[in-house]
Amino acid sequence: MVERRGISDYIAHAILIVGVLIIAFPVYVCFIGSTHPKDIIANGDMPLWPGPVFWQTYRDALFAGSNTTTRQPVIQMLANSFWMAIIITTGKIAISILSAYAVVYFKFPFQRTAFWLIFMTLMLPVEVRIYPTYKIVSDMHLLDTFTGLTVPLIASATATLFFRQFFMTIPDELVEASKLDGAGPIKFFVDTVLPLSRTNIAALFVILFIYGWNQYLWPLLITTREEMQTIVIGIKKMIVTADALTEWNTVLATTMLAMLPPVLVVVLMQRWFVKGLVETEK
């Protein structure tokens, strides 16, 4: 039996295609710009087809950097951003899942108060507590270190709330069965809770990795040496006030390279990401 589609289906698909084209066009222009010499881009004469300097631009960006601003190669900045995002993501997930586990499965005085104190930290993002946080990091001599870059950003009330809501859906029968088997809190956490949380962890990993990768304000304050700067900071330093001095092809190539890791994470973990957000039956 052939399913007959109505006009509304074609309209919906047309709207989606137009939306994709609108979103993809700036990315396409960015890629095209990275393949043309910088003077063509600065003069506004850039065509909408690839240019002759694709390999040269990306090779220079990856291994040489910009000639007019930062000499730091992009591959080093990509590595800094990658390790920063990985440490922040891993730390947030580890601390959040343990704190949510404690709030849900352990009985102690002021249990609900402890959770609400964690939840209230949502009103104190990094931008609000930027000065005291910087002062502490500076006094501990953690400037220009991965510890200073990552530790102040690790705590996450959002991830704690996310795990708490999921743990509350786990049947009490599993807890009782684990007790009858002689499993303690750690064994129950490792053998039961963690396997059931895999899709949630994967969904949070995608969100938190992009959060760590896109950090700008905190790395801008913490890093003073070029070898410690992240890819987002590097792109900003490549853009100077005078358009004639900006190597726009290198800037656009660096922007394209900066988009690749988050896109790869989303593409490779898309199935787990969707399941972690929409799956209700565990």
C-alpha positions as CSV (number, residue, x, y, z in Angstrom):
1,M,0.0,0.0,0.0
2,V,1.4,3.4,-1.0
3,E,1.1,6.1,1.5
4,R,-0.3,9.3,0.1
5,R,1.3,12.5,1.4
6,G,-0.7,15.6,1.8
7,I,0.4,19.1,0.8
8,S,1.2,19.9,4.5
9,D,4.1,17.3,4.4
10,Y,5.7,19.0,1.4
11,I,5.3,22.4,3.0
12,A,7.0,21.1,6.1
13,H,9.9,19.6,4.2
14,A,10.3,22.8,2.2
15,I,10.4,24.9,5.3
16,L,13.0,22.5,6.8
17,I,15.2,22.7,3.7
18,V,15.0,26.5,3.6
19,G,16.0,26.5,7.3
20,V,19.0,24.2,6.7
21,L,20.1,26.4,3.8
22,I,19.9,29.6,5.8
23,I,21.9,28.0,8.6
24,A,24.5,26.3,6.3
25,F,25.1,29.3,4.0
26,P,27.3,31.3,6.5
27,V,29.4,28.1,7.1
28,Y,29.8,27.7,3.4
29,V,30.9,31.4,3.0
30,C,33.4,30.8,5.8
31,F,34.8,27.8,4.1
32,I,35.0,29.6,0.7
33,G,36.7,32.6,2.3
34,S,39.4,30.3,3.8
35,T,40.4,29.2,0.3
36,H,41.0,32.7,-1.1
37,P,43.9,35.2,-0.5
38,K,43.4,37.7,2.2
39,D,43.5,40.8,-0.1
40,I,40.5,39.5,-2.1
41,I,38.5,39.0,1.1
42,A,39.5,42.5,2.5
43,N,38.5,44.2,-0.7
44,G,35.1,42.5,-0.7
45,D,35.7,40.8,-4.1
46,M,35.4,37.2,-2.8
47,P,33.4,34.9,-5.1
48,L,31.2,32.1,-4.0
49,W,33.4,29.3,-5.3
50,P,36.6,27.8,-3.9
51,G,39.9,29.6,-4.4
52,P,43.5,28.5,-5.1
53,V,45.0,28.7,-1.6
54,F,43.1,26.0,0.3
55,W,46.0,23.7,1.2
56,Q,48.4,26.5,1.9
57,T,46.0,28.4,4.2
58,Y,45.1,25.3,6.3
59,R,48.7,24.1,6.4
60,D,49.9,27.6,7.6
61,A,47.0,27.9,10.1
62,L,47.6,24.5,11.6
63,F,51.4,24.6,11.9
64,A,52.4,28.3,11.7
65,G,49.6,30.5,13.0
66,S,49.0,34.1,12.0
67,N,51.9,36.3,10.9
68,T,50.5,39.6,12.1
69,T,49.1,38.7,15.5
70,T,49.6,35.4,17.3
71,R,52.3,33.0,16.1
72,Q,50.7,30.1,18.0
73,P,49.8,27.3,15.6
74,V,46.2,26.3,15.5
75,I,46.9,22.7,16.3
76,Q,48.3,23.7,19.7
77,M,45.2,25.9,20.4
78,L,42.9,23.0,19.3
79,A,44.8,20.7,21.8
80,N,44.4,23.2,24.6
81,S,40.6,23.6,23.9
82,F,40.2,19.8,23.6
83,W,41.8,19.0,26.9
84,M,40.0,21.8,28.6
85,A,36.6,20.6,27.3
86,I,37.4,17.0,28.2
87,I,38.5,17.8,31.8
88,I,35.5,20.1,32.4
89,T,33.1,17.5,30.9
90,T,34.5,14.6,32.8
91,G,34.7,16.6,36.1
92,K,31.2,17.9,35.8
93,I,29.7,14.5,35.1
94,A,31.7,12.7,37.9
95,I,30.8,15.3,40.6
96,S,27.2,15.7,39.5
97,I,26.4,12.0,39.3
98,L,27.9,11.4,42.8
99,S,26.2,14.4,44.4
100,A,22.8,13.4,42.8
101,Y,23.4,9.8,44.0
102,A,24.1,11.0,47.6
103,V,21.0,13.3,47.6
104,V,18.6,10.6,46.4
105,Y,19.8,7.4,48.1
106,F,21.4,8.6,51.3
107,K,19.4,9.8,54.3
108,F,21.1,12.6,56.3
109,P,20.0,15.7,58.2
110,F,19.0,18.6,55.9
111,Q,19.0,16.4,52.8
112,R,16.5,18.5,50.9
113,T,18.3,21.7,52.1
114,A,21.6,20.4,50.6
115,F,19.9,19.8,47.3
116,W,18.3,23.3,47.2
117,L,21.7,24.9,48.1
118,I,23.2,23.1,45.1
119,F,20.3,24.2,42.9
120,M,20.6,27.8,44.0
121,T,24.1,28.0,42.6
122,L,22.4,28.3,39.2
123,M,22.0,31.9,40.1
124,L,25.8,32.3,40.4
125,P,27.4,31.7,37.0
126,V,31.0,32.3,36.4
127,E,30.3,35.9,35.2
128,V,28.8,36.8,38.6
129,R,31.6,35.4,40.7
130,I,34.4,36.2,38.3
131,Y,36.5,38.4,40.6
132,P,36.6,36.3,43.7
133,T,37.2,33.2,41.6
134,Y,40.1,34.9,39.7
135,K,41.5,36.1,43.0
136,I,41.6,32.6,44.5
137,V,43.1,31.1,41.4
138,S,45.7,33.8,41.3
139,D,46.6,33.4,45.0
140,M,47.0,29.7,44.4
141,H,49.4,30.4,41.5
142,L,47.2,28.5,39.0
143,L,47.3,31.1,36.2
144,D,48.3,29.6,32.9
145,T,47.6,26.1,34.0
146,F,44.9,23.6,33.1
147,T,44.0,23.3,36.7
148,G,43.1,27.0,36.8
149,L,41.3,26.8,33.5
150,T,39.1,23.8,34.4
151,V,38.6,23.4,38.2
152,P,36.5,26.6,38.7
153,L,34.1,25.5,35.9
154,I,33.6,21.9,37.0
155,A,30.7,22.2,39.4
156,S,27.3,21.9,37.7
157,A,24.0,22.3,39.4
158,T,22.2,21.6,36.1
159,A,23.8,18.2,35.7
160,T,23.1,17.4,39.3
161,L,19.4,18.2,38.8
162,F,19.4,16.1,35.6
163,F,20.8,13.0,37.3
164,R,18.6,13.5,40.4
165,Q,15.5,13.5,38.3
166,F,16.6,10.3,36.6
167,F,17.6,8.5,39.8
168,M,14.2,9.2,41.2
169,T,12.6,7.2,38.4
170,I,14.7,4.0,39.2
171,P,12.3,1.5,40.9
172,D,12.7,1.0,44.6
173,E,12.6,-2.8,43.9
174,L,16.1,-2.5,42.4
175,V,17.4,-1.0,45.6
176,E,15.8,-3.8,47.7
177,A,17.1,-6.5,45.4
178,S,20.6,-5.1,45.7
179,K,20.3,-5.1,49.5
180,L,19.1,-8.7,49.5
181,D,22.1,-9.6,47.3
182,G,24.4,-8.0,49.9
183,A,25.4,-5.1,47.7
184,G,26.6,-2.0,49.4
185,P,26.1,1.6,48.2
186,I,29.3,1.5,46.0
187,K,28.4,-1.8,44.4
188,F,24.8,-0.7,43.8
189,F,26.1,2.5,42.2
190,V,28.6,0.7,39.9
191,D,26.6,-2.3,39.0
192,T,23.1,-0.8,38.7
193,V,23.0,3.0,38.6
194,L,25.9,3.6,36.2
195,P,24.7,1.1,33.5
196,L,21.2,2.6,33.7
197,S,22.7,6.1,33.3
198,R,24.7,5.6,30.2
199,T,22.4,7.4,27.8
200,N,22.0,10.3,30.3
201,I,25.8,10.5,30.6
202,A,26.2,10.5,26.9
203,A,23.6,13.3,26.5
204,L,25.3,15.4,29.1
205,F,28.7,14.7,27.6
206,V,27.7,16.3,24.3
207,I,26.2,19.4,26.0
208,L,29.0,19.9,28.5
209,F,31.8,19.3,25.9
210,I,30.3,22.1,23.7
211,Y,30.0,24.3,26.9
212,G,33.7,23.7,27.7
213,W,34.9,24.1,24.1
214,N,33.1,27.5,23.7
215,Q,34.4,29.1,26.9
216,Y,35.8,32.6,26.2
217,L,35.7,34.9,29.3
218,W,37.4,32.6,31.8
219,P,40.3,31.5,29.5
220,L,40.7,35.2,28.5
221,L,41.4,36.1,32.1
222,I,43.4,33.0,33.1
223,T,45.8,32.6,30.2
224,T,48.5,35.1,29.6
225,R,51.0,32.9,27.6
226,E,50.3,32.2,24.0
227,E,51.0,28.5,24.4
228,M,48.1,28.2,26.8
229,Q,45.4,30.0,24.8
230,T,42.4,28.2,23.5
231,I,41.0,28.2,20.0
232,V,38.3,30.7,20.8
233,I,40.8,33.2,22.2
234,G,43.1,32.6,19.3
235,I,40.4,33.5,16.8
236,K,39.8,36.8,18.7
237,K,43.5,37.7,18.7
238,M,43.8,37.1,15.0
239,I,41.3,39.8,14.3
240,V,42.9,43.2,14.5
241,T,41.2,46.6,14.2
242,A,42.6,47.4,10.8
243,D,41.1,45.1,8.2
244,A,44.1,45.4,5.9
245,L,46.3,43.7,8.6
246,T,43.9,40.9,9.4
247,E,44.7,37.6,7.6
248,W,41.0,36.8,7.0
249,N,41.7,33.6,5.2
250,T,43.7,32.3,8.2
251,V,40.9,33.5,10.5
252,L,38.2,31.8,8.5
253,A,40.3,28.6,8.2
254,T,40.8,28.6,12.0
255,T,37.1,29.1,12.5
256,M,36.3,26.1,10.3
257,L,38.9,24.0,12.2
258,A,37.4,25.2,15.5
259,M,33.9,23.9,14.5
260,L,35.1,20.4,13.7
261,P,35.5,18.8,17.2
262,P,32.1,19.9,18.5
263,V,30.4,18.8,15.2
264,L,32.2,15.4,15.4
265,V,31.1,14.9,19.0
266,V,27.5,15.6,18.1
267,V,27.5,13.4,15.0
268,L,29.3,10.5,16.6
269,M,27.1,10.6,19.8
270,Q,23.8,11.6,18.1
271,R,22.0,8.4,18.8
272,W,23.0,8.4,22.5
273,F,22.3,12.1,22.8
274,V,18.7,11.8,21.5
275,K,18.0,8.7,23.7
276,G,19.4,10.4,26.8
277,L,17.0,13.3,26.3
278,V,13.8,11.6,25.2
279,E,13.9,8.1,26.5
280,T,11.6,7.6,29.4
281,E,11.6,3.8,29.9
282,K,14.8,2.5,31.5
